């Protein structure tokens, strides 16, 4: 197979890295890619949202399967356009992608199909007065979400009325997230433990990958602002037991697939279930993503020992039921090396050293980097994913990740020091 991967981050680097291990793959292209991806496949200078350019490339290069990494092309309907031309693609249609691209659609969908989630109300600029009244009458903390895509930063936990009023003003009046924040969701704050579960779906059937746990907050002990994710580990089997995973399948994944099919938009691709588990182990959906999560992908995909390319192809052609998933027993921990200031303002262009000095039990996935004159430089808020692994012990995997996080150097580097401690 010739495969085209769309995207340029750590998730896409992990996808390309895993696809390279398939005996069924002849060539891998990545558009636009990054220096880490370019070291193991061919990068193509086409932006992830240039759908016509991507279609032309896929046709001209006999691409057998296109894999969509980020959410924006899915929102733009890339799957619809590829399928119109007969090209095979892994990902959901524009209509099914609303589970991620509109928080309001997702919440209403969950209500329709009795999928457990937090209680909520929705508001916009026309109902701002009602929003103020509502925020003045409830107990805190509360969660306020931008309806649209906001690069993982559109979720704000407000501890009191003042913070909630300021957030409302930021989103609706100051438009800090642009059009994404014109409509908002206000939902109850759920207590419990967060977990991430990926289901690879073909519209009817699905396969669940090992559970992971992400760390969204910028600072240690879950302090600071929400980010796109500062680290992860997998398998999170202490957190998500087999019994809990069965609940997730029955109460979340199956109702999503059946509900989407009932509404005429079968869900194909990766359904990311962002969950809160209560004290009884009952799952509540915090959010859906409609593609592989970042940085969970970097610790989940290495656990797959069966053919990953075959898995994605099976999902694209409605043959998941024929695929046999096998997994390794290793443990993986990902520590994100970020630029100082992220998720707010940060500098780029810092030279990165130490990439050639990492230990054998470590994988580096590039997230926000660029190359020039034979050197690698920082080029984003999240710069590198340092993934440590061990044959049998999560604690050893964590030690490897942090050992290598120290080896790699660039100015204003920062990272959380407590990734995966919840799993040990």
MONORWO-V437415 format. One record per residue. NEAR is the number of other C-alpha atoms within 12 Angstrom. D_FIRST is the distance of its C-alpha to the first C-alpha in Angstrom with 2 decimals. Layout:
near->[NEAR/NEAR]
d_first->[D_FIRST/D_FIRST]
This chain:
near->[24/32/41/47/51/51/43/42/45/49/46/48/49/46/50/48/33/36/41/30/24/25/16/21/27/21/28/41/44/45/41/33/42/44/37/38/40/29/22/26/32/26/29/28/21/26/25/35/27/24/27/21/22/37/35/19/29/34/22/14/22/22/29/34/42/46/49/48/42/42/44/31/35/41/32/27/29/38/41/28/27/36/23/14/17/20/31/37/43/45/51/49/39/30/29/42/41/35/43/42/39/36/39/34/26/38/36/25/31/33/22/19/24/23/35/35/33/31/22/30/28/33/31/29/23/15/18/22/17/18/31/26/16/25/35/19/14/23/17/23/22/34/36/44/44/40/39/34/37/30/26/34/30/40/37/36/34/28/21/22/25/18/22/35/28/22/35/45/25/25/35/33/21/16/22/21/28/19/23/30/38/34/34/42/43/40/36/26/27/27/21/19/30/34/46/48/50/40/43/45/43/37/39/31/33/36/34/36/41/40/40/48/46/46/44/37/30/37/27/20/18/26/16/21/26/28/33/36/44/49/49/48/54/52/46/37/26/25/36/33/23/18/17/29/34/19/26/36/31/21/27/39/42/32/29/44/37/31/29/33/21/18/17/14/24/32/44/47/47/46/45/42/46/39/41/33/32/22/15/17/25/32/40/38/41/41/42/43/42/44/47/44/47/51/48/49/47/50/54/44/47/43/34/34/23/24/26/36/40/33/40/45/35/33/38/39/29/27/23/27/19/17/26/20/26/19/21/23/21/29/43/50/55/54/54/54/46/45/37/26/23/33/30/20/12/22/25/27/23/28/27/34/23/21/28/17/19/24/25/17/26/35/36/44/44/48/41/38/38/30/23/16/8/11/19/31/33/36/30/33/38/43/51/52/47/49/49/43/40/30/17/16/23/34/27/25/39/38/32/32/45/35/27/35/40/25/23/34/28/30/22/23/32/30/37/34/27/31/43/43/28/26/31/23]
d_first->[0.00/3.78/6.17/9.89/12.56/16.01/19.13/21.14/22.74/22.82/20.78/17.84/18.38/18.27/15.04/13.32/15.26/14.17/10.39/11.09/12.53/9.61/9.24/5.88/4.60/5.33/6.93/8.61/11.34/14.26/17.00/19.69/19.14/22.00/23.19/21.84/18.29/18.81/19.68/16.26/13.89/14.72/16.99/17.54/21.09/20.63/22.51/21.08/23.54/22.92/21.16/21.75/20.47/17.21/16.80/17.66/15.18/12.26/13.64/14.45/11.20/8.97/7.43/5.68/7.47/10.47/12.44/16.15/18.24/21.81/24.14/25.41/22.51/22.64/26.38/25.91/23.89/20.45/18.93/21.58/20.93/17.14/17.74/20.59/18.38/15.96/13.09/11.52/12.74/13.86/17.59/20.95/22.73/25.54/28.05/26.57/26.11/29.92/30.08/29.44/30.46/33.90/35.84/38.42/36.00/34.64/38.20/39.39/36.40/37.20/40.81/39.99/38.01/40.21/37.64/39.71/40.01/42.84/45.57/45.30/46.83/45.34/47.15/46.87/49.21/51.30/51.92/52.44/56.03/54.93/52.35/55.17/57.37/54.68/53.85/57.56/58.00/55.28/55.08/52.85/50.30/48.07/44.52/43.97/40.49/39.38/37.80/34.94/32.36/34.10/31.53/32.67/36.28/37.65/39.19/42.77/44.93/48.55/51.28/54.16/55.36/55.60/51.97/50.92/53.07/51.71/48.10/48.94/50.45/47.52/44.99/47.02/49.47/47.98/44.42/42.91/39.53/40.13/39.34/37.44/40.88/42.87/42.49/42.84/42.74/45.53/44.87/46.66/45.87/44.47/45.40/43.19/40.15/36.87/33.52/29.90/27.77/24.13/23.16/19.59/20.41/19.22/22.57/24.43/23.29/22.43/21.88/24.05/23.06/25.87/28.52/29.25/32.21/32.12/35.13/35.65/39.04/39.50/42.19/42.99/44.26/42.41/44.64/44.10/41.85/38.57/35.50/31.76/32.01/33.62/32.00/30.72/30.46/28.76/29.35/32.41/33.60/37.29/37.02/34.75/35.90/34.39/37.23/36.47/32.76/33.89/36.06/33.20/31.17/34.23/35.83/32.99/29.46/30.48/33.00/30.48/28.02/30.99/32.70/29.77/29.23/32.99/32.98/30.33/27.46/25.25/23.68/19.91/18.37/20.23/23.98/25.83/29.32/31.82/34.70/38.32/39.64/43.39/45.80/45.17/41.41/40.95/38.00/38.55/35.82/36.45/33.42/30.02/27.02/24.03/21.38/21.08/24.49/25.39/26.51/25.82/22.02/22.86/24.70/22.89/19.25/20.51/22.19/19.08/18.66/16.26/12.46/12.20/8.59/9.72/12.87/11.79/9.76/12.95/15.12/13.67/14.19/17.48/16.74/17.82/20.64/18.47/17.00/19.12/19.51/21.04/22.66/24.41/28.12/28.00/29.62/28.37/30.47/29.46/32.24/31.75/33.57/34.93/37.14/40.79/41.74/38.44/38.11/40.87/41.45/39.99/39.71/36.61/36.35/37.42/36.27/34.33/35.20/34.47/30.66/30.78/33.37/31.67/32.05/29.53/29.47/28.23/25.06/25.53/23.44/24.55/25.70/28.16/28.21/28.30/28.71/31.47/33.18/31.13/32.16/30.65/32.64/32.81/31.62/31.91/33.82/31.40/30.52/28.84/27.75/29.23/27.78/29.94/29.18/31.20/30.76/33.31/35.35/34.66/37.72/36.29/33.00/35.20/37.28/34.28/33.07/36.57/37.23/34.32/35.19/38.47/36.98/35.11/37.61/37.95/40.96/41.55/38.81/39.39/37.85/39.06/40.70/40.37/36.67/36.15/39.90/39.89/37.59/39.71]
